[in-house]
Amino acid sequence: MAGHSIPHFQNDGGHRTIEIGVKEFMCVGASVPYDHPHVFLDMGDDNEKVCPYCSTLYRYNPALKATQTDPVGCTFTNQVAA
């Protein structure tokens, strides 16, 4: 869908579980150079999904916005040089 942005999440802190406010997202692992292939994950009807690369358990929390995480700081932002 044009204009649709998929949130990206990272796990620099090595958390076992990260709560997120969306069911469709990308996991990037950790920050470069410790990232893994950016993989699209879809929870479907479930409320949890494990990343097949880094084994992070993502849990859906409807109280969170699309870019919020618990613990905080797990939203990936692309640091592209201008």
PDB file of N, CA, C and O in Angstrom:
ATOM      1  N   MET A   1       0.845  -1.168   0.000  1.00  0.00           N
ATOM      2  CA  MET A   1       0.000   0.000   0.000  1.00  0.00           C
ATOM      3  C   MET A   1       0.894   1.236   0.000  1.00  0.00           C
ATOM      4  O   MET A   1       1.760   1.361   0.866  1.00  0.00           O
ATOM      5  N   ALA A   2       0.709   2.138  -0.935  1.00  0.00           N
ATOM      6  CA  ALA A   2       1.529   3.331  -1.053  1.00  0.00           C
ATOM      7  C   ALA A   2       1.379   4.218   0.174  1.00  0.00           C
ATOM      8  O   ALA A   2       0.279   4.404   0.694  1.00  0.00           O
ATOM      9  N   GLY A   3       2.500   4.762   0.629  1.00  0.00           N
ATOM     10  CA  GLY A   3       2.467   5.665   1.768  1.00  0.00           C
ATOM     11  C   GLY A   3       2.402   4.958   3.115  1.00  0.00           C
ATOM     12  O   GLY A   3       2.395   5.613   4.158  1.00  0.00           O
ATOM     13  N   HIS A   4       2.356   3.637   3.106  1.00  0.00           N
ATOM     14  CA  HIS A   4       2.254   2.876   4.355  1.00  0.00           C
ATOM     15  C   HIS A   4       3.661   2.619   4.880  1.00  0.00           C
ATOM     16  O   HIS A   4       4.507   2.065   4.178  1.00  0.00           O
ATOM     17  N   SER A   5       3.898   3.026   6.115  1.00  0.00           N
ATOM     18  CA  SER A   5       5.219   2.860   6.707  1.00  0.00           C
ATOM     19  C   SER A   5       5.199   1.715   7.711  1.00  0.00           C
ATOM     20  O   SER A   5       4.377   1.697   8.628  1.00  0.00           O
ATOM     21  N   ILE A   6       6.101   0.769   7.535  1.00  0.00           N
ATOM     22  CA  ILE A   6       6.214  -0.364   8.439  1.00  0.00           C
ATOM     23  C   ILE A   6       7.229  -0.002   9.530  1.00  0.00           C
ATOM     24  O   ILE A   6       8.378   0.306   9.213  1.00  0.00           O
ATOM     25  N   PRO A   7       6.829  -0.031  10.811  1.00  0.00           N
ATOM     26  CA  PRO A   7       7.784   0.271  11.878  1.00  0.00           C
ATOM     27  C   PRO A   7       8.902  -0.773  11.931  1.00  0.00           C
ATOM     28  O   PRO A   7       8.679  -1.956  11.672  1.00  0.00           O
ATOM     29  N   HIS A   8      10.100  -0.314  12.270  1.00  0.00           N
ATOM     30  CA  HIS A   8      11.275  -1.170  12.419  1.00  0.00           C
ATOM     31  C   HIS A   8      11.703  -1.140  13.884  1.00  0.00           C
ATOM     32  O   HIS A   8      11.711  -0.088  14.524  1.00  0.00           O
ATOM     33  N   PHE A   9      12.056  -2.313  14.398  1.00  0.00           N
ATOM     34  CA  PHE A   9      12.477  -2.398  15.793  1.00  0.00           C
ATOM     35  C   PHE A   9      13.837  -3.080  15.890  1.00  0.00           C
ATOM     36  O   PHE A   9      14.194  -3.913  15.057  1.00  0.00           O
ATOM     37  N   GLN A  10      14.587  -2.708  16.925  1.00  0.00           N
ATOM     38  CA  GLN A  10      15.916  -3.268  17.167  1.00  0.00           C
ATOM     39  C   GLN A  10      16.019  -3.666  18.629  1.00  0.00           C
ATOM     40  O   GLN A  10      15.233  -3.230  19.470  1.00  0.00           O
ATOM     41  N   ASN A  11      17.002  -4.502  18.909  1.00  0.00           N
ATOM     42  CA  ASN A  11      17.162  -5.011  20.268  1.00  0.00           C
ATOM     43  C   ASN A  11      18.610  -4.855  20.730  1.00  0.00           C
ATOM     44  O   ASN A  11      19.297  -5.846  20.977  1.00  0.00           O
ATOM     45  N   ASP A  12      19.070  -3.611  20.845  1.00  0.00           N
ATOM     46  CA  ASP A  12      20.433  -3.351  21.304  1.00  0.00           C
ATOM     47  C   ASP A  12      20.643  -3.798  22.750  1.00  0.00           C
ATOM     48  O   ASP A  12      21.759  -4.146  23.135  1.00  0.00           O
ATOM     49  N   GLY A  13      19.580  -3.789  23.547  1.00  0.00           N
ATOM     50  CA  GLY A  13      19.698  -4.138  24.959  1.00  0.00           C
ATOM     51  C   GLY A  13      19.675  -5.624  25.251  1.00  0.00           C
ATOM     52  O   GLY A  13      19.849  -6.023  26.402  1.00  0.00           O
ATOM     53  N   GLY A  14      19.464  -6.459  24.234  1.00  0.00           N
ATOM     54  CA  GLY A  14      19.417  -7.902  24.441  1.00  0.00           C
ATOM     55  C   GLY A  14      18.211  -8.362  25.243  1.00  0.00           C
ATOM     56  O   GLY A  14      18.290  -9.352  25.971  1.00  0.00           O
ATOM     57  N   HIS A  15      17.095  -7.652  25.119  1.00  0.00           N
ATOM     58  CA  HIS A  15      15.875  -7.990  25.852  1.00  0.00           C
ATOM     59  C   HIS A  15      15.281  -9.299  25.334  1.00  0.00           C
ATOM     60  O   HIS A  15      15.316  -9.566  24.133  1.00  0.00           O
ATOM     61  N   ARG A  16      14.751 -10.094  26.216  1.00  0.00           N
ATOM     62  CA  ARG A  16      14.076 -11.334  25.791  1.00  0.00           C
ATOM     63  C   ARG A  16      12.756 -11.012  25.103  1.00  0.00           C
ATOM     64  O   ARG A  16      12.390 -11.648  24.115  1.00  0.00           O
ATOM     65  N   THR A  17      12.034 -10.007  25.639  1.00  0.00           N
ATOM     66  CA  THR A  17      10.721  -9.634  25.123  1.00  0.00           C
ATOM     67  C   THR A  17      10.653  -8.130  24.927  1.00  0.00           C
ATOM     68  O   THR A  17      11.127  -7.356  25.759  1.00  0.00           O
ATOM     69  N   ILE A  18      10.051  -7.725  23.802  1.00  0.00           N
ATOM     70  CA  ILE A  18       9.790  -6.317  23.533  1.00  0.00           C
ATOM     71  C   ILE A  18       8.317  -6.186  23.197  1.00  0.00           C
ATOM     72  O   ILE A  18       7.820  -6.854  22.290  1.00  0.00           O
ATOM     73  N   GLU A  19       7.614  -5.324  23.929  1.00  0.00           N
ATOM     74  CA  GLU A  19       6.210  -5.052  23.633  1.00  0.00           C
ATOM     75  C   GLU A  19       6.137  -3.927  22.614  1.00  0.00           C
ATOM     76  O   GLU A  19       6.839  -2.922  22.721  1.00  0.00           O
ATOM     77  N   ILE A  20       5.264  -4.118  21.613  1.00  0.00           N
ATOM     78  CA  ILE A  20       5.108  -3.135  20.537  1.00  0.00           C
ATOM     79  C   ILE A  20       3.626  -2.900  20.274  1.00  0.00           C
ATOM     80  O   ILE A  20       2.784  -3.705  20.673  1.00  0.00           O
ATOM     81  N   GLY A  21       3.311  -1.802  19.606  1.00  0.00           N
ATOM     82  CA  GLY A  21       1.924  -1.426  19.360  1.00  0.00           C
ATOM     83  C   GLY A  21       1.408  -1.764  17.976  1.00  0.00           C
ATOM     84  O   GLY A  21       0.384  -1.225  17.554  1.00  0.00           O
ATOM     85  N   VAL A  22       2.087  -2.636  17.263  1.00  0.00           N
ATOM     86  CA  VAL A  22       1.675  -3.052  15.918  1.00  0.00           C
ATOM     87  C   VAL A  22       1.832  -4.559  15.781  1.00  0.00           C
ATOM     88  O   VAL A  22       2.548  -5.197  16.553  1.00  0.00           O
ATOM     89  N   LYS A  23       1.150  -5.118  14.782  1.00  0.00           N
ATOM     90  CA  LYS A  23       1.266  -6.555  14.536  1.00  0.00           C
ATOM     91  C   LYS A  23       2.060  -6.873  13.274  1.00  0.00           C
ATOM     92  O   LYS A  23       2.405  -8.031  13.041  1.00  0.00           O
ATOM     93  N   GLU A  24       2.352  -5.874  12.463  1.00  0.00           N
ATOM     94  CA  GLU A  24       3.181  -6.027  11.267  1.00  0.00           C
ATOM     95  C   GLU A  24       4.360  -5.079  11.411  1.00  0.00           C
ATOM     96  O   GLU A  24       4.176  -3.881  11.625  1.00  0.00           O
ATOM     97  N   PHE A  25       5.582  -5.617  11.294  1.00  0.00           N
ATOM     98  CA  PHE A  25       6.762  -4.814  11.580  1.00  0.00           C
ATOM     99  C   PHE A  25       8.006  -5.480  10.996  1.00  0.00           C
ATOM    100  O   PHE A  25       7.952  -6.594  10.476  1.00  0.00           O
ATOM    101  N   MET A  26       9.122  -4.767  11.097  1.00  0.00           N
ATOM    102  CA  MET A  26      10.413  -5.290  10.675  1.00  0.00           C
ATOM    103  C   MET A  26      11.308  -5.385  11.906  1.00  0.00           C
ATOM    104  O   MET A  26      11.326  -4.487  12.748  1.00  0.00           O
ATOM    105  N   CYS A  27      12.046  -6.479  11.996  1.00  0.00           N
ATOM    106  CA  CYS A  27      13.069  -6.628  13.022  1.00  0.00           C
ATOM    107  C   CYS A  27      14.418  -6.502  12.323  1.00  0.00           C
ATOM    108  O   CYS A  27      14.661  -7.140  11.299  1.00  0.00           O
ATOM    109  N   VAL A  28      15.298  -5.665  12.895  1.00  0.00           N
ATOM    110  CA  VAL A  28      16.624  -5.463  12.302  1.00  0.00           C
ATOM    111  C   VAL A  28      17.733  -6.053  13.164  1.00  0.00           C
ATOM    112  O   VAL A  28      18.908  -5.958  12.810  1.00  0.00           O
ATOM    113  N   GLY A  29      17.373  -6.655  14.281  1.00  0.00           N
ATOM    114  CA  GLY A  29      18.371  -7.202  15.192  1.00  0.00           C
ATOM    115  C   GLY A  29      18.865  -6.127  16.124  1.00  0.00           C
ATOM    116  O   GLY A  29      18.117  -5.665  16.986  1.00  0.00           O
ATOM    117  N   ALA A  30      20.111  -5.718  15.970  1.00  0.00           N
ATOM    118  CA  ALA A  30      20.699  -4.638  16.761  1.00  0.00           C
ATOM    119  C   ALA A  30      21.270  -3.607  15.798  1.00  0.00           C
ATOM    120  O   ALA A  30      21.178  -3.766  14.581  1.00  0.00           O
ATOM    121  N   SER A  31      21.847  -2.572  16.337  1.00  0.00           N
ATOM    122  CA  SER A  31      22.432  -1.532  15.500  1.00  0.00           C
ATOM    123  C   SER A  31      23.613  -2.079  14.704  1.00  0.00           C
ATOM    124  O   SER A  31      24.277  -3.024  15.128  1.00  0.00           O
ATOM    125  N   VAL A  32      23.862  -1.478  13.558  1.00  0.00           N
ATOM    126  CA  VAL A  32      25.000  -1.834  12.716  1.00  0.00           C
ATOM    127  C   VAL A  32      26.270  -1.708  13.551  1.00  0.00           C
ATOM    128  O   VAL A  32      26.408  -0.699  14.243  1.00  0.00           O
ATOM    129  N   PRO A  33      27.173  -2.616  13.539  1.00  0.00           N
ATOM    130  CA  PRO A  33      27.313  -3.743  12.621  1.00  0.00           C
ATOM    131  C   PRO A  33      26.731  -5.046  13.160  1.00  0.00           C
ATOM    132  O   PRO A  33      27.032  -6.116  12.629  1.00  0.00           O
ATOM    133  N   TYR A  34      25.921  -4.981  14.182  1.00  0.00           N
ATOM    134  CA  TYR A  34      25.391  -6.185  14.815  1.00  0.00           C
ATOM    135  C   TYR A  34      23.975  -6.515  14.361  1.00  0.00           C
ATOM    136  O   TYR A  34      23.279  -7.298  15.007  1.00  0.00           O
ATOM    137  N   ASP A  35      23.554  -5.926  13.264  1.00  0.00           N
ATOM    138  CA  ASP A  35      22.212  -6.188  12.752  1.00  0.00           C
ATOM    139  C   ASP A  35      22.176  -7.523  12.009  1.00  0.00           C
ATOM    140  O   ASP A  35      23.208  -8.143  11.752  1.00  0.00           O
ATOM    141  N   HIS A  36      20.964  -7.940  11.676  1.00  0.00           N
ATOM    142  CA  HIS A  36      20.777  -9.133  10.844  1.00  0.00           C
ATOM    143  C   HIS A  36      19.913  -8.709   9.662  1.00  0.00           C
ATOM    144  O   HIS A  36      19.449  -7.569   9.638  1.00  0.00           O
ATOM    145  N   PRO A  37      19.679  -9.573   8.687  1.00  0.00           N
ATOM    146  CA  PRO A  37      18.797  -9.166   7.583  1.00  0.00           C
ATOM    147  C   PRO A  37      17.490  -8.617   8.135  1.00  0.00           C
ATOM    148  O   PRO A  37      16.889  -9.205   9.034  1.00  0.00           O
ATOM    149  N   HIS A  38      17.059  -7.498   7.597  1.00  0.00           N
ATOM    150  CA  HIS A  38      15.835  -6.867   8.065  1.00  0.00           C
ATOM    151  C   HIS A  38      14.656  -7.718   7.602  1.00  0.00           C
ATOM    152  O   HIS A  38      14.373  -7.812   6.408  1.00  0.00           O
ATOM    153  N   VAL A  39      13.980  -8.332   8.557  1.00  0.00           N
ATOM    154  CA  VAL A  39      12.956  -9.321   8.253  1.00  0.00           C
ATOM    155  C   VAL A  39      11.573  -8.784   8.624  1.00  0.00           C
ATOM    156  O   VAL A  39      11.371  -8.242   9.710  1.00  0.00           O
ATOM    157  N   PHE A  40      10.620  -8.948   7.688  1.00  0.00           N
ATOM    158  CA  PHE A  40       9.228  -8.558   7.933  1.00  0.00           C
ATOM    159  C   PHE A  40       8.548  -9.651   8.744  1.00  0.00           C
ATOM    160  O   PHE A  40       8.625 -10.831   8.400  1.00  0.00           O
ATOM    161  N   LEU A  41       7.885  -9.255   9.819  1.00  0.00           N
ATOM    162  CA  LEU A  41       7.158 -10.201  10.664  1.00  0.00           C
ATOM    163  C   LEU A  41       5.709  -9.762  10.785  1.00  0.00           C
ATOM    164  O   LEU A  41       5.422  -8.572  10.918  1.00  0.00           O
ATOM    165  N   ASP A  42       4.804 -10.718  10.740  1.00  0.00           N
ATOM    166  CA  ASP A  42       3.365 -10.466  10.835  1.00  0.00           C
ATOM    167  C   ASP A  42       2.787 -11.407  11.888  1.00  0.00           C
ATOM    168  O   ASP A  42       2.877 -12.627  11.751  1.00  0.00           O
ATOM    169  N   MET A  43       2.201 -10.848  12.926  1.00  0.00           N
ATOM    170  CA  MET A  43       1.629 -11.665  14.002  1.00  0.00           C
ATOM    171  C   MET A  43       0.314 -12.318  13.602  1.00  0.00           C
ATOM    172  O   MET A  43      -0.105 -13.298  14.217  1.00  0.00           O
ATOM    173  N   GLY A  44      -0.338 -11.782  12.578  1.00  0.00           N
ATOM    174  CA  GLY A  44      -1.628 -12.333  12.181  1.00  0.00           C
ATOM    175  C   GLY A  44      -2.616 -12.248  13.329  1.00  0.00           C
ATOM    176  O   GLY A  44      -2.784 -11.183  13.923  1.00  0.00           O
ATOM    177  N   ASP A  45      -3.275 -13.357  13.653  1.00  0.00           N
ATOM    178  CA  ASP A  45      -4.253 -13.380  14.741  1.00  0.00           C
ATOM    179  C   ASP A  45      -3.609 -13.570  16.111  1.00  0.00           C
ATOM    180  O   ASP A  45      -4.283 -13.467  17.135  1.00  0.00           O
ATOM    181  N   ASP A  46      -2.308 -13.848  16.131  1.00  0.00           N
ATOM    182  CA  ASP A  46      -1.606 -14.050  17.394  1.00  0.00           C
ATOM    183  C   ASP A  46      -1.212 -12.704  18.011  1.00  0.00           C
ATOM    184  O   ASP A  46      -1.325 -11.660  17.369  1.00  0.00           O
ATOM    185  N   ASN A  47      -0.756 -12.742  19.246  1.00  0.00           N
ATOM    186  CA  ASN A  47      -0.300 -11.540  19.934  1.00  0.00           C
ATOM    187  C   ASN A  47       1.195 -11.573  20.226  1.00  0.00           C
ATOM    188  O   ASN A  47       1.714 -10.695  20.915  1.00  0.00           O
ATOM    189  N   GLU A  48       1.894 -12.592  19.700  1.00  0.00           N
ATOM    190  CA  GLU A  48       3.327 -12.715  19.890  1.00  0.00           C
ATOM    191  C   GLU A  48       3.968 -13.274  18.630  1.00  0.00           C
ATOM    192  O   GLU A  48       3.342 -14.007  17.864  1.00  0.00           O
ATOM    193  N   LYS A  49       5.241 -12.908  18.431  1.00  0.00           N
ATOM    194  CA  LYS A  49       6.006 -13.432  17.302  1.00  0.00           C
ATOM    195  C   LYS A  49       7.482 -13.419  17.669  1.00  0.00           C
ATOM    196  O   LYS A  49       7.980 -12.435  18.214  1.00  0.00           O
ATOM    197  N   VAL A  50       8.180 -14.502  17.374  1.00  0.00           N
ATOM    198  CA  VAL A  50       9.611 -14.599  17.631  1.00  0.00           C
ATOM    199  C   VAL A  50      10.364 -14.344  16.332  1.00  0.00           C
ATOM    200  O   VAL A  50      10.038 -14.921  15.295  1.00  0.00           O
ATOM    201  N   CYS A  51      11.371 -13.478  16.394  1.00  0.00           N
ATOM    202  CA  CYS A  51      12.206 -13.228  15.225  1.00  0.00           C
ATOM    203  C   CYS A  51      13.057 -14.473  14.957  1.00  0.00           C
ATOM    204  O   CYS A  51      13.729 -14.963  15.865  1.00  0.00           O
ATOM    205  N   PRO A  52      13.037 -14.985  13.735  1.00  0.00           N
ATOM    206  CA  PRO A  52      13.809 -16.196  13.427  1.00  0.00           C
ATOM    207  C   PRO A  52      15.326 -15.971  13.417  1.00  0.00           C
ATOM    208  O   PRO A  52      16.085 -16.940  13.443  1.00  0.00           O
ATOM    209  N   TYR A  53      15.774 -14.727  13.380  1.00  0.00           N
ATOM    210  CA  TYR A  53      17.209 -14.442  13.362  1.00  0.00           C
ATOM    211  C   TYR A  53      17.779 -14.209  14.753  1.00  0.00           C
ATOM    212  O   TYR A  53      18.798 -14.803  15.108  1.00  0.00           O
ATOM    213  N   CYS A  54      17.137 -13.350  15.551  1.00  0.00           N
ATOM    214  CA  CYS A  54      17.725 -12.971  16.846  1.00  0.00           C
ATOM    215  C   CYS A  54      16.963 -13.543  18.047  1.00  0.00           C
ATOM    216  O   CYS A  54      17.375 -13.352  19.192  1.00  0.00           O
ATOM    217  N   SER A  55      15.861 -14.237  17.789  1.00  0.00           N
ATOM    218  CA  SER A  55      15.050 -14.884  18.826  1.00  0.00           C
ATOM    219  C   SER A  55      14.388 -13.911  19.791  1.00  0.00           C
ATOM    220  O   SER A  55      13.961 -14.319  20.871  1.00  0.00           O
ATOM    221  N   THR A  56      14.290 -12.635  19.430  1.00  0.00           N
ATOM    222  CA  THR A  56      13.559 -11.684  20.254  1.00  0.00           C
ATOM    223  C   THR A  56      12.072 -12.010  20.171  1.00  0.00           C
ATOM    224  O   THR A  56      11.535 -12.213  19.082  1.00  0.00           O
ATOM    225  N   LEU A  57      11.411 -12.060  21.321  1.00  0.00           N
ATOM    226  CA  LEU A  57       9.965 -12.267  21.365  1.00  0.00           C
ATOM    227  C   LEU A  57       9.302 -10.900  21.338  1.00  0.00           C
ATOM    228  O   LEU A  57       9.492 -10.091  22.245  1.00  0.00           O
ATOM    229  N   TYR A  58       8.528 -10.649  20.297  1.00  0.00           N
ATOM    230  CA  TYR A  58       7.752  -9.411  20.193  1.00  0.00           C
ATOM    231  C   TYR A  58       6.330  -9.709  20.647  1.00  0.00           C
ATOM    232  O   TYR A  58       5.716 -10.681  20.207  1.00  0.00           O
ATOM    233  N   ARG A  59       5.814  -8.860  21.533  1.00  0.00           N
ATOM    234  CA  ARG A  59       4.468  -9.049  22.079  1.00  0.00           C
ATOM    235  C   ARG A  59       3.640  -7.803  21.781  1.00  0.00           C
ATOM    236  O   ARG A  59       4.061  -6.680  22.062  1.00  0.00           O
ATOM    237  N   TYR A  60       2.461  -8.016  21.210  1.00  0.00           N
ATOM    238  CA  TYR A  60       1.557  -6.911  20.882  1.00  0.00           C
ATOM    239  C   TYR A  60       0.934  -6.343  22.141  1.00  0.00           C
ATOM    240  O   TYR A  60       0.416  -7.081  22.979  1.00  0.00           O
ATOM    241  N   ASN A  61       0.988  -5.018  22.270  1.00  0.00           N
ATOM    242  CA  ASN A  61       0.360  -4.304  23.375  1.00  0.00           C
ATOM    243  C   ASN A  61      -0.463  -3.176  22.757  1.00  0.00           C
ATOM    244  O   ASN A  61       0.105  -2.178  22.312  1.00  0.00           O
ATOM    245  N   PRO A  62      -1.799  -3.314  22.721  1.00  0.00           N
ATOM    246  CA  PRO A  62      -2.637  -2.310  22.060  1.00  0.00           C
ATOM    247  C   PRO A  62      -2.596  -0.935  22.724  1.00  0.00           C
ATOM    248  O   PRO A  62      -3.073   0.036  22.136  1.00  0.00           O
ATOM    249  N   ALA A  63      -2.047  -0.827  23.919  1.00  0.00           N
ATOM    250  CA  ALA A  63      -1.938   0.464  24.599  1.00  0.00           C
ATOM    251  C   ALA A  63      -0.777   1.301  24.055  1.00  0.00           C
ATOM    252  O   ALA A  63      -0.688   2.496  24.336  1.00  0.00           O
ATOM    253  N   LEU A  64       0.112   0.674  23.277  1.00  0.00           N
ATOM    254  CA  LEU A  64       1.268   1.382  22.717  1.00  0.00           C
ATOM    255  C   LEU A  64       0.968   1.900  21.317  1.00  0.00           C
ATOM    256  O   LEU A  64       0.210   1.281  20.570  1.00  0.00           O
ATOM    257  N   LYS A  65       1.556   3.023  20.966  1.00  0.00           N
ATOM    258  CA  LYS A  65       1.462   3.551  19.602  1.00  0.00           C
ATOM    259  C   LYS A  65       2.433   2.789  18.711  1.00  0.00           C
ATOM    260  O   LYS A  65       3.270   2.029  19.201  1.00  0.00           O
ATOM    261  N   ALA A  66       2.321   2.992  17.408  1.00  0.00           N
ATOM    262  CA  ALA A  66       3.109   2.226  16.431  1.00  0.00           C
ATOM    263  C   ALA A  66       4.614   2.355  16.633  1.00  0.00           C
ATOM    264  O   ALA A  66       5.351   1.418  16.323  1.00  0.00           O
ATOM    265  N   THR A  67       5.086   3.474  17.137  1.00  0.00           N
ATOM    266  CA  THR A  67       6.524   3.673  17.298  1.00  0.00           C
ATOM    267  C   THR A  67       6.974   3.571  18.752  1.00  0.00           C
ATOM    268  O   THR A  67       8.121   3.894  19.063  1.00  0.00           O
ATOM    269  N   GLN A  68       6.106   3.135  19.632  1.00  0.00           N
ATOM    270  CA  GLN A  68       6.471   2.977  21.039  1.00  0.00           C
ATOM    271  C   GLN A  68       6.857   1.535  21.334  1.00  0.00           C
ATOM    272  O   GLN A  68       6.347   0.606  20.708  1.00  0.00           O
ATOM    273  N   THR A  69       7.756   1.355  22.286  1.00  0.00           N
ATOM    274  CA  THR A  69       8.154   0.027  22.724  1.00  0.00           C
ATOM    275  C   THR A  69       8.259  -0.008  24.242  1.00  0.00           C
ATOM    276  O   THR A  69       8.444   1.022  24.890  1.00  0.00           O
ATOM    277  N   ASP A  70       8.141  -1.186  24.785  1.00  0.00           N
ATOM    278  CA  ASP A  70       8.390  -1.409  26.200  1.00  0.00           C
ATOM    279  C   ASP A  70       9.256  -2.654  26.299  1.00  0.00           C
ATOM    280  O   ASP A  70       8.773  -3.758  26.047  1.00  0.00           O
ATOM    281  N   PRO A  71      10.530  -2.500  26.661  1.00  0.00           N
ATOM    282  CA  PRO A  71      11.187  -1.309  27.182  1.00  0.00           C
ATOM    283  C   PRO A  71      11.389  -0.243  26.100  1.00  0.00           C
ATOM    284  O   PRO A  71      11.434  -0.548  24.909  1.00  0.00           O
ATOM    285  N   VAL A  72      11.507   0.991  26.535  1.00  0.00           N
ATOM    286  CA  VAL A  72      11.676   2.102  25.595  1.00  0.00           C
ATOM    287  C   VAL A  72      13.030   1.995  24.899  1.00  0.00           C
ATOM    288  O   VAL A  72      13.956   1.358  25.401  1.00  0.00           O
ATOM    289  N   GLY A  73      13.125   2.631  23.735  1.00  0.00           N
ATOM    290  CA  GLY A  73      14.390   2.691  23.015  1.00  0.00           C
ATOM    291  C   GLY A  73      14.629   1.589  22.011  1.00  0.00           C
ATOM    292  O   GLY A  73      15.752   1.432  21.531  1.00  0.00           O
ATOM    293  N   CYS A  74      13.607   0.820  21.678  1.00  0.00           N
ATOM    294  CA  CYS A  74      13.791  -0.296  20.737  1.00  0.00           C
ATOM    295  C   CYS A  74      13.260   0.013  19.339  1.00  0.00           C
ATOM    296  O   CYS A  74      13.209  -0.874  18.488  1.00  0.00           O
ATOM    297  N   THR A  75      12.868   1.260  19.097  1.00  0.00           N
ATOM    298  CA  THR A  75      12.433   1.660  17.764  1.00  0.00           C
ATOM    299  C   THR A  75      13.655   2.015  16.933  1.00  0.00           C
ATOM    300  O   THR A  75      14.475   2.836  17.344  1.00  0.00           O
ATOM    301  N   PHE A  76      13.775   1.400  15.771  1.00  0.00           N
ATOM    302  CA  PHE A  76      14.898   1.648  14.874  1.00  0.00           C
ATOM    303  C   PHE A  76      14.646   2.890  14.053  1.00  0.00           C
ATOM    304  O   PHE A  76      13.577   3.044  13.462  1.00  0.00           O
ATOM    305  N   THR A  77      15.631   3.783  14.013  1.00  0.00           N
ATOM    306  CA  THR A  77      15.574   4.940  13.129  1.00  0.00           C
ATOM    307  C   THR A  77      16.800   4.906  12.251  1.00  0.00           C
ATOM    308  O   THR A  77      17.924   4.811  12.745  1.00  0.00           O
ATOM    309  N   ASN A  78      16.593   4.983  10.964  1.00  0.00           N
ATOM    310  CA  ASN A  78      17.680   4.905   9.992  1.00  0.00           C
ATOM    311  C   ASN A  78      18.496   6.199  10.055  1.00  0.00           C
ATOM    312  O   ASN A  78      17.972   7.283   9.801  1.00  0.00           O
ATOM    313  N   GLN A  79      19.749   6.080  10.387  1.00  0.00           N
ATOM    314  CA  GLN A  79      20.646   7.236  10.501  1.00  0.00           C
ATOM    315  C   GLN A  79      21.399   7.440   9.185  1.00  0.00           C
ATOM    316  O   GLN A  79      22.602   7.190   9.111  1.00  0.00           O
ATOM    317  N   VAL A  80      20.696   7.891   8.158  1.00  0.00           N
ATOM    318  CA  VAL A  80      21.306   8.099   6.847  1.00  0.00           C
ATOM    319  C   VAL A  80      21.966   9.482   6.814  1.00  0.00           C
ATOM    320  O   VAL A  80      21.350  10.485   7.173  1.00  0.00           O
ATOM    321  N   ALA A  81      23.205   9.516   6.385  1.00  0.00           N
ATOM    322  CA  ALA A  81      23.913  10.783   6.281  1.00  0.00           C
ATOM    323  C   ALA A  81      23.375  11.583   5.110  1.00  0.00           C
ATOM    324  O   ALA A  81      23.133  11.033   4.036  1.00  0.00           O
ATOM    325  N   ALA A  82      23.188  12.877   5.310  1.00  0.00           N
ATOM    326  CA  ALA A  82      22.643  13.745   4.258  1.00  0.00           C
ATOM    327  C   ALA A  82      23.707  14.148   3.274  1.00  0.00           C
ATOM    328  O   ALA A  82      23.425  14.878   2.324  1.00  0.00           O
TER     329      ALA A  82
END
